[in-house]
Amino acid sequence: MIRAITLVGALALVPAAEAAVPAVQAHRGGPVLAGVPTFPEETLPAFRYAARELGVVLELDAKLTSDGVPVVIHDATLDRTTNCDGQVAERTLEELEPCMADVLGAPGNGLETAPAPRPVPIATLAEVLAFATTEGIGINLEIKNYPTDPDWDPTPAFANRIMDVVVESGIPAKQVIMQSFLPDNLLVAESRLPDAEFALLALAGFEDAALGAAAARGWDWVSPSWPVDADYVGQAHESGLRVVPYTLNRKRDVADAAAAGVDALITDDPLMALQTLDPDPPAVELKPLSKKLAKVRRKRKLRVRLTSDEPATVTLTARRGGKRLGRLELVFEEPGTRKVSVPVRRGPLTGRDSAKVKLAARASDRAQNRTTARATARLR
C-alpha cells in the first residue's frame, strides 16, 4: 500500500479537541500485526511498515555503543532480542555488526513471538531518523539513561550524545516527541531542540507525580502506565497536557483508552489498535465524467470523480469487455473529492460507435479496512 497520509506524525501532536480518535504510536516499531509476530522489534523493517503501510508514529529507544554511537534498541543488553549477549555499551558499532535481531515480536510483552527467518541488523539512530525525515513520519524517541541500567551516566553526556544525532539529522522538530522517565534527560533534550515536544513517562503508581512534574515544566505530554481513567485524563487536559498511555496490546484496552479521552496510545500491535479505533471501511463514491467516446480515444484519458470520507489509498481500474483499459493509484491525504483521469489504451476502444467501460475503485484505509465502489461509463 502507498503511504496514506503525508506527515502523519503530526496527528500525534495535535490538541485533544482536534483529534477524533487517539493517535496510534507503534511501540518499538510495532513488531506485532493483528496478533501475529511479524517483525523484530526496533528494526528498520518494522519502522518501514508502520510508517508506510499504517501511517503511525514510530516509538523507539536509544542506547549508546562503547564508541558513543546511538543505536536503536530497548535493553541495555543484547540477550533478549539478538543472537548476541552482553551489554550494548561494551561493544563498538563495528563489533555490533554481527549481532542480528532474531526474534519476531517483542519477547516479554505478553504477545506471541517467533524465530525470525531472516534476522536483521541493529539500526543506528541516525538511520532511523533519516528514514523518518524522508517519510515525513512522527517519532517518539526515548532517551534510555536510567540509574537502574548498567550503562547509567549521571552526567548530561548520554542525553547530549543522543541529541547530537537528533539535531544533526535535520529532522523537523514538529515531527519529534522526546520522552523519558527521568526529567533530567528531558531537560537536556529541551535545551537542544526546544521546538520539539516532550513527554514524561510514568511507572504504575507514579501517574499523579508525573502529571504534576510535566505540568510544572510546561511539557506537552504525560505518558502513564495503562490503565488510567477519564478523571486522570481530564486533570491532565486541565493542566495543558496530553495523555499517551503505554503499552496497550488488547482491543478492550484500546477501546477503553479511547472512551477515557486519551490523545494517543502506545502499542506493540498498531494494526490491532487502528482496527479497534476504526472498524469501518472508507465510504467511496465513484462517478464517471467522460461521455464522448471520440474524446476519450483522442486524449486516451477517462475523467472520473472520486470521493472518500477518510484518508485512503484508492486503486481505480477501467475495463472493457473483460480487458483492462487502464489503472490509476491515488492517495487521499484527507477526506474529500477529487477529479482524476484514468489513462486508457486506445486499442479496445477503436472501431465502435459506443462503449461501456466498467470502473472499479478499490480503497483501503490506514486500518487496512477495504471496500470497492463500481460504476459504468457509457461513452458515445
C-alpha positions in Angstrom: 0.0 0.0 0.0 1.2 3.5 -0.7 1.5 5.7 2.4 -1.9 7.1 3.0 -1.1 10.3 4.9 1.8 12.8 4.4 3.4 14.0 7.6 1.0 11.7 9.6 3.3 12.1 12.6 1.7 15.5 13.1 -1.6 13.7 14.0 0.1 12.7 17.3 0.9 16.3 18.0 -2.5 18.0 17.8 -4.6 19.0 20.8 -7.2 16.6 22.0 -10.1 18.7 20.9 -8.9 18.4 17.3 -8.5 14.6 17.3 -11.5 12.4 16.6 -9.8 9.3 17.9 -6.5 8.7 19.7 -3.4 8.7 17.5 -1.5 5.4 17.5 2.2 5.0 18.2 4.0 1.9 17.2 5.8 0.7 20.3 9.4 -0.4 19.4 8.3 -0.1 15.8 5.1 -2.2 16.2 6.6 -5.8 15.8 3.1 -7.5 16.0 0.3 -7.1 13.5 -3.2 -8.2 14.4 -1.8 -10.6 16.9 0.8 -12.1 14.6 4.5 -11.6 15.4 5.8 -10.1 12.1 9.0 -8.1 12.7 11.9 -8.0 15.1 11.3 -5.1 17.5 13.1 -1.7 17.0 14.3 -2.7 13.4 14.1 -0.9 10.1 11.6 -3.4 8.6 9.2 -2.7 11.5 9.6 1.0 11.2 9.1 1.0 7.4 5.9 -1.0 7.7 4.5 1.2 10.5 5.3 4.3 8.6 4.4 3.4 5.0 1.5 1.0 5.5 -0.1 2.2 8.7 1.0 5.8 8.9 1.5 5.8 12.6 4.1 7.5 14.9 7.2 5.5 15.5 8.1 4.9 19.1 11.7 3.9 19.7 14.5 3.8 22.2 18.2 4.7 22.0 21.3 3.3 23.7 25.0 4.1 23.2 27.8 1.8 22.0 31.2 1.9 23.6 32.4 4.3 20.9 29.4 6.6 21.6 27.2 5.8 18.6 23.4 5.8 19.4 21.7 2.6 18.3 18.0 1.7 18.4 17.5 -1.0 21.0 15.4 -1.2 24.1 17.6 -3.1 26.5 21.0 -2.3 27.9 21.9 -5.9 26.9 21.7 -7.8 23.7 20.4 -11.1 25.1 16.7 -10.8 24.7 16.3 -9.7 21.1 19.5 -10.6 19.3 21.8 -13.6 18.7 24.5 -11.9 20.9 24.8 -11.4 24.6 26.4 -8.9 26.9 26.0 -5.1 27.2 25.5 -2.8 24.2 27.8 -0.3 25.9 30.7 -2.8 25.9 30.8 -3.1 22.1 31.7 -0.7 19.4 29.4 -0.2 16.5 31.7 -2.3 14.4 31.6 -5.1 17.0 27.8 -4.9 16.9 27.6 -5.7 13.2 27.4 -9.5 13.6 24.6 -9.1 16.2 21.2 -9.7 14.5 17.7 -9.2 15.8 16.5 -12.8 15.5 13.0 -12.8 17.2 9.7 -11.7 15.7 7.6 -9.7 18.1 8.8 -8.3 21.4 9.7 -11.0 24.0 8.3 -10.2 27.3 5.3 -8.1 26.1 2.8 -10.9 26.6 2.2 -11.4 22.9 3.3 -14.3 20.8 6.9 -14.4 19.4 8.6 -16.5 16.8 12.1 -17.0 15.4 13.0 -14.6 12.7 13.5 -16.4 9.4 15.7 -13.5 8.2 17.5 -11.9 11.2 18.2 -8.2 10.6 20.9 -5.8 11.8 20.6 -3.4 14.7 19.8 0.0 13.3 21.6 3.2 14.3 19.6 6.1 15.5 20.9 8.1 12.5 19.5 5.5 10.1 16.0 5.6 11.7 16.0 9.4 11.8 17.0 9.7 8.2 14.1 7.3 7.3 11.6 9.3 9.4 12.7 12.6 7.9 12.4 11.3 4.3 8.9 9.8 5.0 7.7 12.8 7.0 6.6 10.5 9.8 6.5 11.4 13.5 8.8 9.8 16.1 8.6 9.4 19.8 12.2 8.8 21.0 13.0 7.6 24.5 16.4 8.5 26.0 17.2 5.4 28.0 19.6 6.7 30.5 18.5 5.4 33.9 20.1 4.6 37.3 18.7 1.0 37.0 20.7 0.3 33.8 24.4 -0.9 33.9 25.3 1.9 31.4 23.9 4.7 33.6 25.6 8.0 33.1 24.8 10.5 35.9 26.1 13.4 33.8 24.2 15.0 30.9 26.6 13.4 28.4 24.4 10.4 27.5 21.4 12.5 26.7 23.5 15.1 24.9 25.0 12.4 22.6 21.5 11.2 21.7 20.5 14.8 21.0 23.7 15.4 18.9 22.4 12.8 16.4 18.8 14.1 16.5 19.9 17.7 15.8 22.4 16.6 13.1 19.7 14.5 11.3 17.9 17.7 10.4 14.5 16.1 11.2 11.9 18.8 11.7 11.2 19.5 15.3 7.4 19.3 14.6 7.9 15.6 13.9 9.6 14.9 17.2 8.5 13.9 20.7 11.3 13.2 23.1 10.3 11.0 26.1 11.9 9.7 29.3 11.1 8.6 32.8 13.8 10.9 34.0 13.2 14.6 33.9 16.9 15.4 33.6 17.0 13.6 30.3 14.2 15.8 29.0 15.8 19.0 30.3 18.8 18.2 28.1 16.6 17.4 25.1 14.6 20.6 25.6 17.8 22.6 25.7 19.0 21.1 22.4 15.7 21.0 20.4 13.3 23.4 22.2 10.6 23.3 19.4 10.1 19.5 19.8 7.5 18.1 22.1 8.3 16.4 25.4 6.7 13.5 27.2 7.3 12.5 30.8 6.8 8.7 31.3 5.4 7.4 34.5 5.6 3.9 36.1 2.5 2.5 37.7 1.8 4.3 41.0 3.6 7.5 39.9 1.0 8.8 37.4 0.0 11.8 39.5 3.5 12.8 40.3 4.4 12.7 36.6 1.4 14.8 35.8 2.4 17.4 38.3 6.0 17.4 37.2 5.2 17.6 33.5 2.7 20.5 34.0 5.2 22.4 36.2 7.9 22.1 33.5 5.4 23.2 30.8 5.9 20.0 28.8 3.4 18.6 26.3 2.7 15.1 27.3 2.3 12.8 30.3 2.8 9.1 29.4 1.5 6.9 32.2 1.4 3.1 32.5 -2.0 1.9 31.5 -4.7 1.9 32.9 -5.7 5.5 33.6 -9.3 6.7 33.8 -11.2 9.7 32.4 -10.7 11.7 35.6 -7.0 11.4 35.2 -7.2 12.4 31.5 -9.4 15.4 32.4 -6.9 16.6 35.1 -4.1 16.3 32.5 -6.1 18.3 30.0 -6.9 21.0 32.6 -3.1 21.2 33.2 -2.5 21.7 29.5 -1.1 18.2 29.0 -2.0 15.5 26.5 -2.1 11.9 27.6 -0.4 8.9 25.8 -0.5 5.7 27.9 1.6 2.7 27.3 1.5 -0.3 26.4 -2.0 -1.2 25.2 -2.0 -4.6 23.4 -5.6 -5.7 23.8 -8.6 -4.5 21.9 -10.5 -3.9 25.2 -7.8 -1.6 26.5 -7.6 0.4 23.2 -11.4 0.9 23.3 -11.3 1.9 27.0 -8.5 4.3 26.4 -10.4 6.0 23.6 -13.5 6.2 25.8 -11.4 7.8 28.5 -10.4 10.5 26.1 -6.6 9.9 25.7 -4.9 11.8 23.0 -2.7 9.0 21.7 -1.7 5.4 22.8 1.4 3.3 22.5 1.0 -0.3 21.4 3.1 -3.2 20.2 0.3 -4.1 17.7 -0.6 -0.9 15.8 -2.8 -2.7 13.3 -5.0 -4.1 16.0 -5.2 -0.6 17.6 -6.1 1.0 14.3 -8.8 -1.6 13.5 -10.2 -1.2 17.0 -10.5 2.5 16.7 -11.7 2.4 13.1 -13.6 -0.8 12.3 -15.4 0.5 9.2 -14.0 0.7 5.6 -13.9 4.1 3.9 -17.0 5.2 2.1 -16.0 5.8 -1.5 -18.2 7.2 -4.3 -17.3 6.9 -8.0 -18.8 8.9 -10.8 -17.7 8.8 -14.5 -17.4 12.3 -16.0 -16.4 11.4 -19.6 -19.2 10.9 -22.1 -17.7 11.4 -25.5 -16.0 8.2 -27.0 -14.1 10.2 -29.6 -12.6 12.5 -26.9 -11.5 9.5 -24.7 -9.9 7.9 -27.8 -8.1 11.1 -28.7 -6.9 12.0 -25.3 -6.5 8.5 -24.0 -8.0 9.6 -20.7 -11.2 8.8 -18.9 -12.3 11.5 -16.4 -13.7 10.3 -13.1 -14.9 12.0 -9.9 -13.9 10.1 -6.7 -15.0 10.9 -3.1 -13.7 9.3 0.1 -14.9 10.1 3.6 -11.5 9.4 5.2 -7.8 9.2 4.3 -7.3 6.2 2.0 -5.3 4.7 -0.8 -7.5 4.0 -3.9 -6.8 1.9 -7.0 -9.0 2.8 -9.9 -9.3 0.3 -12.7 -11.1 0.7 -16.1 -12.2 -2.4 -18.1 -14.0 -3.0 -21.4 -15.2 -6.5 -22.3 -13.1 -8.0 -19.6 -9.9 -6.4 -20.8 -8.2 -3.8 -18.7 -8.0 -0.4 -20.4 -6.1 1.5 -17.7 -5.3 1.8 -14.0 -4.6 4.6 -11.6 -3.5 4.6 -8.0 -4.0 7.7 -5.8 -3.9 8.8 -2.2 -6.5 10.8 -0.2 -4.5 12.5 2.5 -7.7 13.7 4.0 -11.4 13.3 3.3 -12.6 14.9 0.1 -13.4 14.8 -3.6 -11.0 14.6 -6.5 -11.4 14.7 -10.3 -8.8 12.4 -11.9 -8.0 11.0 -15.3 -7.5 7.3 -15.8 -5.1 6.6 -18.7 -6.6 4.2 -21.2 -5.2 2.2 -24.1 -6.6 3.1 -27.5 -7.0 -0.4 -29.0 -10.0 -1.7 -27.1 -12.0 1.5 -27.8 -11.5 1.7 -31.6 -14.0 0.9 -34.3 -17.1 1.3 -32.3 -19.9 3.9 -32.1 -20.4 3.4 -28.4 -18.7 1.6 -25.5 -19.4 0.7 -21.9 -16.4 0.9 -19.6 -16.6 -0.7 -16.2 -14.9 1.2 -13.4 -13.9 -0.2 -10.0 -12.3 1.8 -7.2 -10.7 -0.3 -4.5 -10.0 1.6 -1.4 -8.0 0.8 1.8 -7.6 3.0 4.9 -4.8 3.0 7.5 -6.5 0.2 9.4 -6.4 -1.8 6.2 -10.2 -1.9 6.0 -11.1 -2.3 2.4 -14.1 -1.5 0.1 -14.9 -1.3 -3.6 -17.1 1.2 -5.5 -18.2 0.4 -9.0 -19.7 2.4 -11.9 -20.2 2.3 -15.6 -19.1 4.9 -18.1 -21.4 5.0 -21.2 -19.4 6.5 -24.0 -21.0 7.6 -27.3 
